[in-house]
Amino acid sequence: MEELDKDHVDKILAQWRRERPELDVSAMGLLGRLARVRAHVAGEQEKIFSDHGLTSASFDVLATLRRSGPPFQLSPGELLAATMVTSGTMTNRIDQLEKAGLVERLDNPEDRRGVIIALTPEGLKCIDAAAAAHVANQQRLVAGLEPAEREALNALLRKFLATFE
């Protein structure tokens, strides 16, 4: 491998191989690259969300409501299941989105003690614009890979993720 083809992880691996040659650090390389890619992608995504007055957390809630289809309403429990956060975290996210006028709490017609979280018209407009920008940004982020490389990477990541899920 030429020096120009090496990345930061290669340098770390070379140091480990020099200092502890008996250790197989190949998994460290793979996981280190995944972590670094994740950090870069997250930073790029946060820029887009910020342009729309959102964070990744608020985008997640709004996108979950939007993906649910009309009337764009879910119970807090359904939101919890879809986003995998604690109930306290979800309550905080909903509170912030409600203050921003992007969601509203409605009485749950099936449970008088409960509420339904619904996108407001402003919330729908916001998430539609943010989602379009997010998808365009994702396309930009993977543009350095050929279509066949994207498919191969996607297949490998799906297989790897299945070992956890």
N, C-alpha and C positions, 0 to 999 in steps of 0.2 A: 504494500500500500504506500503510495506516495505521501509525502508530508502534507501536501495540499488537501488530500482526502481525509486526513485525520481530524477528529473533533475533540472537544474538551474531555469527553469520556475516554477516548483512546489514551490521552495523557495520564489520566487517573489510573487506568488499567495497567499501563506500562510501569507506573510507580509501584503498584501492588505486586506486579510480576517480578519486579526487581527486588523488592523488599521481602516478599513472601511467595517465592516461586512454587511452593508446594500447594498453594491455594488455587482452586479453579475459579477464577473471577469472571467467567464468561456470562453467568447470569447477572452479575453486577453491571456488566456492560449493557445488556438488554434492558434491565429495569432502570438503570441510570438514564438511558436515552429516553425511555418512556416518560420518566419523571420530568426530564428537561423539556421534552416536546409538550407535555401537559402544561408546564409553567408558561412556555412561550404562547401556546394557544390560548390559555386563560387570559393572559395579558392583552392579547389582540382582541379577544371577545369582549373584555371589560371596556375597551375603548369604544366599541360599537354600542354597547348597552348604555354607557355614560352619555353618548351623543343623544340618546333618547330619554335621558333622565332616569335611567334604571341601573340596577346592579344585576349581577348574575342571579342573585337570590330573588329579586323582584321579577326579573324576566322569567324565571322558572315558574313562579306562581301564575303570572299572566299567561304564559304560553300553555300551561296545563289547562287553564280555564278555556283558552281559545281552541285548543285541540279537542276539547270535549264536545264541540259543536253547539249549535243553537239549543237552548238559550244562553250558553256560556256560563253555566252555574254548576257548582259542586258543593257538597257539604264539606266542612272542615276535615272530616275523617277521610273523605275521598281525596282531598288535596294532600293530606298526610301520606296516604298510601302511594300516591303518584310521585311525591317528591322525597320521601324517605328522610324527613327531619323530625325533630321532637315537636310535641304539641305546643310547647312554649315558644319555640322558634317560629312555628307556623303562625301562632297568634300575633307575634311581633311583626312578622312580614305582612299579614293581613291588615294590622293596625296602620302600618306605614302606607300601604297602598290605599287604604280607605282615606287617610288624611290627604293623600295626593289626588283623591277623586277618581282613582282608576278602578276601584272595586267598591261594592256596597254589600252590607249585610242585610239579607231579607229574611223574613220569618219563613221557617220551613213548614210548608203546608202538610207534610206527612208526620211532623213531630213538633208539637207546639212549644216544646222546650228548646228546640234547636234552631239553627240558622242555616242559611244557604249563602255562599259567597258568589257574587255575580259580577261580571265585568260591567262597568258603566260604558255608555257610548264613547266617552273619552278614553277609557281603558282599552276598548276594542280598537279604536283608531291608533292608539299608542303601540299596542302589541302587534298590530298588522304592519305598521311601519318598521318597528324594531325587528320583527321576524324577517321581513324582506331584506333588511340591511344585514342581519345575522347570516342568512343563507348566502348572500353575495360574498360576505367576508369569508365564510367557510370555503366557498369555491376558490377564492383568492389564496387561501392558506394551503390548499392542496394542489394548486396549479403546477407546482414544481414536480409533481409525479405524473407519469403517463397513465392513461386510463387503465391499462393492464396492471400497472404497479399499484394503483389505488385498489383495484379489485383483489389483488393478491394480499396486500396489507390488511384490507378489511377482513378477508377470510381468516388470516392468521390471528388477528386481534379478536375476532368472534370466537375462534377456537380457544384462545387463551382466556378470554373473559368467561367462557362456559365453565372453566375449571373452578371459578369462584362462585358462579351463580347457579 
